[in-house]
Amino acid sequence: MTDAATPPAAATPAPARTRPFYWSVRRELWEHRVYLAPAIVGAIALVGFLLGLHGLPDTVQAVAHAPNPATHADVARQRGQLFVMLAPFGFGAGAVLLTALIVGIFYSLGSLHNERRDRSVLFWKSLPVSDRTTVLSKAFIPLAVLPVVVLAVVVTVLAIMVGLASVVLTSSGVAPETLLSRLPTFGAMTLGVAYALVILSLWYAPIVGWLMLVSVWARRMTFLWAVAPPFGLCLLEMLALRTVHVWNFLHERLIGGFAAYTVGGLGKAPLHDLSQIDVTPFLTDPGFWGGLVFAAVAFEACVRLRRRREPI
């Protein structure tokens, strides 16, 4: 006889719907350590900054005691001194960002191609993970993971640079306020970089979609297939119509996202305060929203092609 008071066995809880996506992202990070290259470049930037600190006190003193410019030569000289004082901070952050962009390009080109080339796609398709989850997890790396890595590395590198500079200036008898007053505060710097990285991720989403679409379609030479069609259209337009509309479109898509780092557009003054952040130019740009639509279509095409494409 069974004990009527014994409760029935508890039902096994259903797995969370986001769990396959979570482990798919974890798998990508295990296979592709995309955070290493930006971290290494950040460390190299710190070493270079440390080796050049011996000349910082003289530069800061020259900026602090510079007289009012009377001629164009004096203005040029002061701008040169300011550039020498502030350039290491911009170069360090820029080097990390450029490295992350290169990592994102080559990761996207190989994201769906490498698994077909080494035939591991047969194993991954045997798991209970949909093609849509796989594609979205791969797109998540350059669009979400890499920006977080860049933010962490850039903020850490800049904070260490500011700390080292303050120590060296104080020990040399030079007031660090001349340097610190020309740099954003830590909070403004962190939020400003985070804002710019979000804009860059959304701005470059169609490029990531295009690269992944080439990755899942091409059998070989993915980089050539990615760059040849757009630049071929540029050449065709210039020779046939004597116009450069396609080139201007590509230039704007490749460079325009960096306007998030500046006030008033690309090439203007860099962000110095949170009040200078203005998302209106992006939210009112049809190219911004059109790019997101293209990215969504490209990712959906990647899902459908992955279901049909065979291993190489």
Protein Blocks (a to p, Z undefined) as FASTA:
>chain_A
ZZfklccddddddddfklmmmmmmmmmmmmmcfklmmmmmmmmmmmmmmmmmmmmmmmmm
mmmmpccdfbfklmmmmmmmmmmmmmmmmmmmmmmmmmmmmmmmmmmmmmmmmmmmnomm
mmmmmpccdfklmmmmmmmmmmmmmmmmmmmmmmmmmmmmmmmmmmmmmmnopafklmmm
mpccfklmmmmmmmmmmmmmmmmmmmmmmmmmmmmmpmghkllmmmmmmmmmmmmmmmmn
opaklmmmmmmmmmmmmmmmpghiahiacdfbfklpcfklmmmpmklmmmmmmmmmmmmm
mmmmmmmpccZZ
